Amino acid sequence: MPETMRDRGLFWSPAPDWTTARIDGDAYSVRRVLGLGQALVSGDLDAALAELMPAAPEISLWSVAAAEPFAVRIGRDRTLLVSPGPLAAAPGWRNGYVATPCDDAYAILEISGVALREIVAEGTSVDIDASSRSAAVLFAGVTVFLYRIGPETARLHVEAPLAAYLWAWLEGRR
């Protein structure tokens, strides 16, 4: 019998066990960050931050987030709220903004080490020193939100289904 439908599962990179997965390369390491709360907000960002995360700093491309919670700017009227745990934000429109809890929608990969700048230069053509209010960039061909949590540690938020691909890309540069 002729093959009528190919198994596309063989096409995708297999997902590692995220609870133990770690890449230890030459002068860098990568791990998945689990357990952080994430919520997408669109609309009046000032009103949203005042209600949901008062005093949370806004993080832009390559800026340093000292501690959670914070708001990662991803567009003119969009931000990703990041907190130590799930955010108590009911989905829906209110006061000029909409909040959507998305704790599992984005995988967070953390890259650390002295090779961080080199890895970022390989992954994106963006001039990270030129600054941008939006942390959204193309990295290895997929959209990520890129910022740092320390001088030699960066985080990439990538759509969860693409995390295994990005992980394979990072493994391949060893």
Biotite code that builds the C-alpha atoms (Angstrom):
import biotite.structure as struc

atoms = struc.array([
    struc.Atom([0.000, 0.000, 0.000], chain_id="A", res_id=1, res_name="MET", atom_name="CA", element="C"),
    struc.Atom([1.437, 3.408, -0.899], chain_id="A", res_id=2, res_name="PRO", atom_name="CA", element="C"),
    struc.Atom([2.293, 5.818, 1.880], chain_id="A", res_id=3, res_name="GLU", atom_name="CA", element="C"),
    struc.Atom([-0.408, 8.472, 1.850], chain_id="A", res_id=4, res_name="THR", atom_name="CA", element="C"),
    struc.Atom([0.622, 10.579, 4.792], chain_id="A", res_id=5, res_name="MET", atom_name="CA", element="C"),
    struc.Atom([4.106, 11.131, 6.094], chain_id="A", res_id=6, res_name="ARG", atom_name="CA", element="C"),
    struc.Atom([4.862, 11.146, 9.785], chain_id="A", res_id=7, res_name="ASP", atom_name="CA", element="C"),
    struc.Atom([5.627, 14.840, 10.323], chain_id="A", res_id=8, res_name="ARG", atom_name="CA", element="C"),
    struc.Atom([6.587, 14.072, 13.919], chain_id="A", res_id=9, res_name="GLY", atom_name="CA", element="C"),
    struc.Atom([9.959, 12.969, 12.572], chain_id="A", res_id=10, res_name="LEU", atom_name="CA", element="C"),
    struc.Atom([10.452, 16.433, 11.065], chain_id="A", res_id=11, res_name="PHE", atom_name="CA", element="C"),
    struc.Atom([10.503, 18.312, 14.373], chain_id="A", res_id=12, res_name="TRP", atom_name="CA", element="C"),
    struc.Atom([13.317, 18.453, 16.887], chain_id="A", res_id=13, res_name="SER", atom_name="CA", element="C"),
    struc.Atom([12.507, 16.238, 19.865], chain_id="A", res_id=14, res_name="PRO", atom_name="CA", element="C"),
    struc.Atom([11.857, 18.179, 23.052], chain_id="A", res_id=15, res_name="ALA", atom_name="CA", element="C"),
    struc.Atom([14.312, 17.495, 25.856], chain_id="A", res_id=16, res_name="PRO", atom_name="CA", element="C"),
    struc.Atom([13.262, 16.800, 29.423], chain_id="A", res_id=17, res_name="ASP", atom_name="CA", element="C"),
    struc.Atom([12.979, 20.461, 30.388], chain_id="A", res_id=18, res_name="TRP", atom_name="CA", element="C"),
    struc.Atom([13.330, 19.746, 34.112], chain_id="A", res_id=19, res_name="THR", atom_name="CA", element="C"),
    struc.Atom([16.907, 18.517, 33.678], chain_id="A", res_id=20, res_name="THR", atom_name="CA", element="C"),
    struc.Atom([17.977, 19.813, 30.261], chain_id="A", res_id=21, res_name="ALA", atom_name="CA", element="C"),
    struc.Atom([21.189, 21.816, 30.215], chain_id="A", res_id=22, res_name="ARG", atom_name="CA", element="C"),
    struc.Atom([23.710, 22.741, 27.566], chain_id="A", res_id=23, res_name="ILE", atom_name="CA", element="C"),
    struc.Atom([27.261, 23.267, 28.752], chain_id="A", res_id=24, res_name="ASP", atom_name="CA", element="C"),
    struc.Atom([29.232, 24.701, 25.868], chain_id="A", res_id=25, res_name="GLY", atom_name="CA", element="C"),
    struc.Atom([32.570, 26.443, 25.593], chain_id="A", res_id=26, res_name="ASP", atom_name="CA", element="C"),
    struc.Atom([32.203, 29.561, 27.793], chain_id="A", res_id=27, res_name="ALA", atom_name="CA", element="C"),
    struc.Atom([28.393, 29.385, 27.990], chain_id="A", res_id=28, res_name="TYR", atom_name="CA", element="C"),
    struc.Atom([25.513, 27.362, 29.400], chain_id="A", res_id=29, res_name="SER", atom_name="CA", element="C"),
    struc.Atom([21.796, 27.200, 28.616], chain_id="A", res_id=30, res_name="VAL", atom_name="CA", element="C"),
    struc.Atom([18.886, 26.055, 30.742], chain_id="A", res_id=31, res_name="ARG", atom_name="CA", element="C"),
    struc.Atom([15.122, 26.350, 30.646], chain_id="A", res_id=32, res_name="ARG", atom_name="CA", element="C"),
    struc.Atom([13.556, 28.538, 33.329], chain_id="A", res_id=33, res_name="VAL", atom_name="CA", element="C"),
    struc.Atom([10.391, 26.987, 34.736], chain_id="A", res_id=34, res_name="LEU", atom_name="CA", element="C"),
    struc.Atom([7.652, 28.339, 36.980], chain_id="A", res_id=35, res_name="GLY", atom_name="CA", element="C"),
    struc.Atom([7.581, 32.044, 36.133], chain_id="A", res_id=36, res_name="LEU", atom_name="CA", element="C"),
    struc.Atom([4.236, 33.729, 35.550], chain_id="A", res_id=37, res_name="GLY", atom_name="CA", element="C"),
    struc.Atom([3.655, 35.388, 32.181], chain_id="A", res_id=38, res_name="GLN", atom_name="CA", element="C"),
    struc.Atom([0.771, 37.505, 30.909], chain_id="A", res_id=39, res_name="ALA", atom_name="CA", element="C"),
    struc.Atom([0.393, 39.335, 27.602], chain_id="A", res_id=40, res_name="LEU", atom_name="CA", element="C"),
    struc.Atom([-1.056, 42.827, 27.825], chain_id="A", res_id=41, res_name="VAL", atom_name="CA", element="C"),
    struc.Atom([-2.292, 44.972, 24.933], chain_id="A", res_id=42, res_name="SER", atom_name="CA", element="C"),
    struc.Atom([-3.727, 48.479, 24.962], chain_id="A", res_id=43, res_name="GLY", atom_name="CA", element="C"),
    struc.Atom([-3.185, 51.112, 27.633], chain_id="A", res_id=44, res_name="ASP", atom_name="CA", element="C"),
    struc.Atom([0.019, 49.788, 29.176], chain_id="A", res_id=45, res_name="LEU", atom_name="CA", element="C"),
    struc.Atom([0.227, 52.498, 31.835], chain_id="A", res_id=46, res_name="ASP", atom_name="CA", element="C"),
    struc.Atom([-3.223, 51.545, 33.156], chain_id="A", res_id=47, res_name="ALA", atom_name="CA", element="C"),
    struc.Atom([-2.370, 47.845, 33.028], chain_id="A", res_id=48, res_name="ALA", atom_name="CA", element="C"),
    struc.Atom([0.897, 48.226, 34.899], chain_id="A", res_id=49, res_name="LEU", atom_name="CA", element="C"),
    struc.Atom([-0.709, 50.473, 37.514], chain_id="A", res_id=50, res_name="ALA", atom_name="CA", element="C"),
    struc.Atom([-3.344, 47.816, 38.226], chain_id="A", res_id=51, res_name="GLU", atom_name="CA", element="C"),
    struc.Atom([-1.431, 44.579, 37.728], chain_id="A", res_id=52, res_name="LEU", atom_name="CA", element="C"),
    struc.Atom([2.203, 45.342, 38.597], chain_id="A", res_id=53, res_name="MET", atom_name="CA", element="C"),
    struc.Atom([2.662, 48.731, 40.243], chain_id="A", res_id=54, res_name="PRO", atom_name="CA", element="C"),
    struc.Atom([6.311, 49.834, 40.312], chain_id="A", res_id=55, res_name="ALA", atom_name="CA", element="C"),
    struc.Atom([7.408, 47.027, 37.968], chain_id="A", res_id=56, res_name="ALA", atom_name="CA", element="C"),
    struc.Atom([10.168, 48.311, 35.664], chain_id="A", res_id=57, res_name="PRO", atom_name="CA", element="C"),
    struc.Atom([9.791, 48.209, 31.885], chain_id="A", res_id=58, res_name="GLU", atom_name="CA", element="C"),
    struc.Atom([12.471, 46.090, 30.246], chain_id="A", res_id=59, res_name="ILE", atom_name="CA", element="C"),
    struc.Atom([13.605, 46.704, 26.674], chain_id="A", res_id=60, res_name="SER", atom_name="CA", element="C"),
    struc.Atom([15.994, 44.948, 24.291], chain_id="A", res_id=61, res_name="LEU", atom_name="CA", element="C"),
    struc.Atom([19.219, 43.962, 26.057], chain_id="A", res_id=62, res_name="TRP", atom_name="CA", element="C"),
    struc.Atom([18.374, 45.930, 29.198], chain_id="A", res_id=63, res_name="SER", atom_name="CA", element="C"),
    struc.Atom([18.883, 44.276, 32.578], chain_id="A", res_id=64, res_name="VAL", atom_name="CA", element="C"),
    struc.Atom([15.954, 43.117, 34.702], chain_id="A", res_id=65, res_name="ALA", atom_name="CA", element="C"),
    struc.Atom([17.271, 43.112, 38.253], chain_id="A", res_id=66, res_name="ALA", atom_name="CA", element="C"),
    struc.Atom([14.418, 41.092, 39.783], chain_id="A", res_id=67, res_name="ALA", atom_name="CA", element="C"),
    struc.Atom([10.863, 39.946, 39.100], chain_id="A", res_id=68, res_name="GLU", atom_name="CA", element="C"),
    struc.Atom([8.292, 41.267, 38.536], chain_id="A", res_id=69, res_name="PRO", atom_name="CA", element="C"),
    struc.Atom([8.922, 43.300, 35.406], chain_id="A", res_id=70, res_name="PHE", atom_name="CA", element="C"),
    struc.Atom([7.298, 44.164, 32.081], chain_id="A", res_id=71, res_name="ALA", atom_name="CA", element="C"),
    struc.Atom([9.081, 43.179, 28.862], chain_id="A", res_id=72, res_name="VAL", atom_name="CA", element="C"),
    struc.Atom([8.098, 45.662, 26.146], chain_id="A", res_id=73, res_name="ARG", atom_name="CA", element="C"),
    struc.Atom([7.346, 43.784, 22.916], chain_id="A", res_id=74, res_name="ILE", atom_name="CA", element="C"),
    struc.Atom([5.568, 46.417, 20.835], chain_id="A", res_id=75, res_name="GLY", atom_name="CA", element="C"),
    struc.Atom([4.157, 49.920, 20.838], chain_id="A", res_id=76, res_name="ARG", atom_name="CA", element="C"),
    struc.Atom([1.094, 48.842, 22.804], chain_id="A", res_id=77, res_name="ASP", atom_name="CA", element="C"),
    struc.Atom([2.090, 45.352, 23.965], chain_id="A", res_id=78, res_name="ARG", atom_name="CA", element="C"),
    struc.Atom([4.064, 44.028, 26.889], chain_id="A", res_id=79, res_name="THR", atom_name="CA", element="C"),
    struc.Atom([4.762, 40.683, 28.515], chain_id="A", res_id=80, res_name="LEU", atom_name="CA", element="C"),
    struc.Atom([4.407, 40.763, 32.286], chain_id="A", res_id=81, res_name="LEU", atom_name="CA", element="C"),
    struc.Atom([6.850, 38.416, 34.017], chain_id="A", res_id=82, res_name="VAL", atom_name="CA", element="C"),
    struc.Atom([6.391, 37.517, 37.674], chain_id="A", res_id=83, res_name="SER", atom_name="CA", element="C"),
    struc.Atom([7.798, 34.951, 40.126], chain_id="A", res_id=84, res_name="PRO", atom_name="CA", element="C"),
    struc.Atom([4.561, 32.947, 39.861], chain_id="A", res_id=85, res_name="GLY", atom_name="CA", element="C"),
    struc.Atom([1.268, 33.012, 37.980], chain_id="A", res_id=86, res_name="PRO", atom_name="CA", element="C"),
    struc.Atom([-0.243, 36.492, 37.857], chain_id="A", res_id=87, res_name="LEU", atom_name="CA", element="C"),
    struc.Atom([-3.750, 36.899, 39.247], chain_id="A", res_id=88, res_name="ALA", atom_name="CA", element="C"),
    struc.Atom([-5.068, 38.677, 36.154], chain_id="A", res_id=89, res_name="ALA", atom_name="CA", element="C"),
    struc.Atom([-8.464, 37.704, 34.828], chain_id="A", res_id=90, res_name="ALA", atom_name="CA", element="C"),
    struc.Atom([-8.453, 37.567, 31.027], chain_id="A", res_id=91, res_name="PRO", atom_name="CA", element="C"),
    struc.Atom([-10.433, 40.188, 29.148], chain_id="A", res_id=92, res_name="GLY", atom_name="CA", element="C"),
    struc.Atom([-10.812, 43.897, 28.433], chain_id="A", res_id=93, res_name="TRP", atom_name="CA", element="C"),
    struc.Atom([-10.914, 46.456, 31.230], chain_id="A", res_id=94, res_name="ARG", atom_name="CA", element="C"),
    struc.Atom([-9.861, 50.081, 31.613], chain_id="A", res_id=95, res_name="ASN", atom_name="CA", element="C"),
    struc.Atom([-8.435, 50.300, 28.103], chain_id="A", res_id=96, res_name="GLY", atom_name="CA", element="C"),
    struc.Atom([-6.303, 47.158, 28.127], chain_id="A", res_id=97, res_name="TYR", atom_name="CA", element="C"),
    struc.Atom([-6.619, 43.408, 27.821], chain_id="A", res_id=98, res_name="VAL", atom_name="CA", element="C"),
    struc.Atom([-4.595, 40.937, 29.865], chain_id="A", res_id=99, res_name="ALA", atom_name="CA", element="C"),
    struc.Atom([-4.140, 37.317, 28.841], chain_id="A", res_id=100, res_name="THR", atom_name="CA", element="C"),
    struc.Atom([-2.419, 34.881, 31.198], chain_id="A", res_id=101, res_name="PRO", atom_name="CA", element="C"),
    struc.Atom([0.057, 32.847, 29.146], chain_id="A", res_id=102, res_name="CYS", atom_name="CA", element="C"),
    struc.Atom([2.292, 31.081, 31.665], chain_id="A", res_id=103, res_name="ASP", atom_name="CA", element="C"),
    struc.Atom([2.930, 28.139, 29.326], chain_id="A", res_id=104, res_name="ASP", atom_name="CA", element="C"),
    struc.Atom([2.702, 29.947, 25.982], chain_id="A", res_id=105, res_name="ALA", atom_name="CA", element="C"),
    struc.Atom([6.337, 31.057, 26.024], chain_id="A", res_id=106, res_name="TYR", atom_name="CA", element="C"),
    struc.Atom([9.308, 28.916, 26.996], chain_id="A", res_id=107, res_name="ALA", atom_name="CA", element="C"),
    struc.Atom([12.092, 30.822, 28.714], chain_id="A", res_id=108, res_name="ILE", atom_name="CA", element="C"),
    struc.Atom([15.657, 29.860, 27.821], chain_id="A", res_id=109, res_name="LEU", atom_name="CA", element="C"),
    struc.Atom([18.448, 31.374, 29.892], chain_id="A", res_id=110, res_name="GLU", atom_name="CA", element="C"),
    struc.Atom([21.920, 31.733, 28.370], chain_id="A", res_id=111, res_name="ILE", atom_name="CA", element="C"),
    struc.Atom([24.863, 32.473, 30.673], chain_id="A", res_id=112, res_name="SER", atom_name="CA", element="C"),
    struc.Atom([28.589, 32.900, 30.236], chain_id="A", res_id=113, res_name="GLY", atom_name="CA", element="C"),
    struc.Atom([31.295, 35.022, 28.679], chain_id="A", res_id=114, res_name="VAL", atom_name="CA", element="C"),
    struc.Atom([30.268, 33.838, 25.180], chain_id="A", res_id=115, res_name="ALA", atom_name="CA", element="C"),
    struc.Atom([26.810, 35.449, 25.546], chain_id="A", res_id=116, res_name="LEU", atom_name="CA", element="C"),
    struc.Atom([27.487, 38.379, 23.191], chain_id="A", res_id=117, res_name="ARG", atom_name="CA", element="C"),
    struc.Atom([28.961, 36.019, 20.597], chain_id="A", res_id=118, res_name="GLU", atom_name="CA", element="C"),
    struc.Atom([25.890, 33.766, 20.736], chain_id="A", res_id=119, res_name="ILE", atom_name="CA", element="C"),
    struc.Atom([23.543, 36.742, 20.402], chain_id="A", res_id=120, res_name="VAL", atom_name="CA", element="C"),
    struc.Atom([25.567, 38.021, 17.429], chain_id="A", res_id=121, res_name="ALA", atom_name="CA", element="C"),
    struc.Atom([25.227, 34.604, 15.765], chain_id="A", res_id=122, res_name="GLU", atom_name="CA", element="C"),
    struc.Atom([21.497, 34.435, 16.456], chain_id="A", res_id=123, res_name="GLY", atom_name="CA", element="C"),
    struc.Atom([20.397, 37.917, 15.412], chain_id="A", res_id=124, res_name="THR", atom_name="CA", element="C"),
    struc.Atom([21.529, 40.777, 13.207], chain_id="A", res_id=125, res_name="SER", atom_name="CA", element="C"),
    struc.Atom([20.155, 43.359, 15.651], chain_id="A", res_id=126, res_name="VAL", atom_name="CA", element="C"),
    struc.Atom([22.651, 45.832, 17.073], chain_id="A", res_id=127, res_name="ASP", atom_name="CA", element="C"),
    struc.Atom([21.978, 45.195, 20.743], chain_id="A", res_id=128, res_name="ILE", atom_name="CA", element="C"),
    struc.Atom([23.997, 48.232, 21.791], chain_id="A", res_id=129, res_name="ASP", atom_name="CA", element="C"),
    struc.Atom([21.807, 50.562, 19.690], chain_id="A", res_id=130, res_name="ALA", atom_name="CA", element="C"),
    struc.Atom([18.875, 49.969, 22.048], chain_id="A", res_id=131, res_name="SER", atom_name="CA", element="C"),
    struc.Atom([15.221, 49.516, 21.234], chain_id="A", res_id=132, res_name="SER", atom_name="CA", element="C"),
    struc.Atom([12.153, 49.842, 23.449], chain_id="A", res_id=133, res_name="ARG", atom_name="CA", element="C"),
    struc.Atom([10.918, 46.530, 22.077], chain_id="A", res_id=134, res_name="SER", atom_name="CA", element="C"),
    struc.Atom([12.666, 43.352, 23.203], chain_id="A", res_id=135, res_name="ALA", atom_name="CA", element="C"),
    struc.Atom([11.151, 41.404, 20.278], chain_id="A", res_id=136, res_name="ALA", atom_name="CA", element="C"),
    struc.Atom([13.775, 40.291, 17.740], chain_id="A", res_id=137, res_name="VAL", atom_name="CA", element="C"),
    struc.Atom([14.362, 37.509, 15.246], chain_id="A", res_id=138, res_name="LEU", atom_name="CA", element="C"),
    struc.Atom([16.805, 35.033, 16.761], chain_id="A", res_id=139, res_name="PHE", atom_name="CA", element="C"),
    struc.Atom([17.852, 31.948, 14.791], chain_id="A", res_id=140, res_name="ALA", atom_name="CA", element="C"),
    struc.Atom([14.898, 32.638, 12.504], chain_id="A", res_id=141, res_name="GLY", atom_name="CA", element="C"),
    struc.Atom([12.174, 32.796, 15.173], chain_id="A", res_id=142, res_name="VAL", atom_name="CA", element="C"),
    struc.Atom([10.718, 35.686, 17.156], chain_id="A", res_id=143, res_name="THR", atom_name="CA", element="C"),
    struc.Atom([11.964, 35.902, 20.729], chain_id="A", res_id=144, res_name="VAL", atom_name="CA", element="C"),
    struc.Atom([11.907, 38.490, 23.496], chain_id="A", res_id=145, res_name="PHE", atom_name="CA", element="C"),
    struc.Atom([15.537, 39.180, 24.465], chain_id="A", res_id=146, res_name="LEU", atom_name="CA", element="C"),
    struc.Atom([16.727, 40.882, 27.647], chain_id="A", res_id=147, res_name="TYR", atom_name="CA", element="C"),
    struc.Atom([19.287, 40.269, 30.380], chain_id="A", res_id=148, res_name="ARG", atom_name="CA", element="C"),
    struc.Atom([19.044, 39.464, 34.058], chain_id="A", res_id=149, res_name="ILE", atom_name="CA", element="C"),
    struc.Atom([22.745, 40.119, 34.654], chain_id="A", res_id=150, res_name="GLY", atom_name="CA", element="C"),
    struc.Atom([25.849, 41.271, 32.773], chain_id="A", res_id=151, res_name="PRO", atom_name="CA", element="C"),
    struc.Atom([26.494, 37.804, 31.294], chain_id="A", res_id=152, res_name="GLU", atom_name="CA", element="C"),
    struc.Atom([23.035, 36.222, 31.503], chain_id="A", res_id=153, res_name="THR", atom_name="CA", element="C"),
    struc.Atom([20.220, 36.711, 28.994], chain_id="A", res_id=154, res_name="ALA", atom_name="CA", element="C"),
    struc.Atom([16.736, 35.296, 28.674], chain_id="A", res_id=155, res_name="ARG", atom_name="CA", element="C"),
    struc.Atom([14.895, 34.413, 25.492], chain_id="A", res_id=156, res_name="LEU", atom_name="CA", element="C"),
    struc.Atom([11.115, 33.999, 25.615], chain_id="A", res_id=157, res_name="HIS", atom_name="CA", element="C"),
    struc.Atom([10.123, 31.898, 22.602], chain_id="A", res_id=158, res_name="VAL", atom_name="CA", element="C"),
    struc.Atom([6.757, 30.416, 21.679], chain_id="A", res_id=159, res_name="GLU", atom_name="CA", element="C"),
    struc.Atom([6.698, 27.069, 23.495], chain_id="A", res_id=160, res_name="ALA", atom_name="CA", element="C"),
    struc.Atom([6.281, 24.897, 20.361], chain_id="A", res_id=161, res_name="PRO", atom_name="CA", element="C"),
    struc.Atom([9.496, 26.426, 18.962], chain_id="A", res_id=162, res_name="LEU", atom_name="CA", element="C"),
    struc.Atom([11.582, 25.877, 22.106], chain_id="A", res_id=163, res_name="ALA", atom_name="CA", element="C"),
    struc.Atom([12.910, 22.473, 20.986], chain_id="A", res_id=164, res_name="ALA", atom_name="CA", element="C"),
    struc.Atom([14.050, 23.998, 17.675], chain_id="A", res_id=165, res_name="TYR", atom_name="CA", element="C"),
    struc.Atom([15.845, 26.861, 19.434], chain_id="A", res_id=166, res_name="LEU", atom_name="CA", element="C"),
    struc.Atom([17.372, 24.394, 21.893], chain_id="A", res_id=167, res_name="TRP", atom_name="CA", element="C"),
    struc.Atom([18.707, 22.297, 18.978], chain_id="A", res_id=168, res_name="ALA", atom_name="CA", element="C"),
    struc.Atom([20.119, 25.470, 17.383], chain_id="A", res_id=169, res_name="TRP", atom_name="CA", element="C"),
    struc.Atom([21.924, 26.353, 20.624], chain_id="A", res_id=170, res_name="LEU", atom_name="CA", element="C"),
    struc.Atom([23.213, 22.778, 20.996], chain_id="A", res_id=171, res_name="GLU", atom_name="CA", element="C"),
    struc.Atom([24.512, 22.843, 17.438], chain_id="A", res_id=172, res_name="GLY", atom_name="CA", element="C"),
    struc.Atom([26.873, 25.740, 18.096], chain_id="A", res_id=173, res_name="ARG", atom_name="CA", element="C"),
    struc.Atom([28.991, 23.829, 20.644], chain_id="A", res_id=174, res_name="ARG", atom_name="CA", element="C"),
])
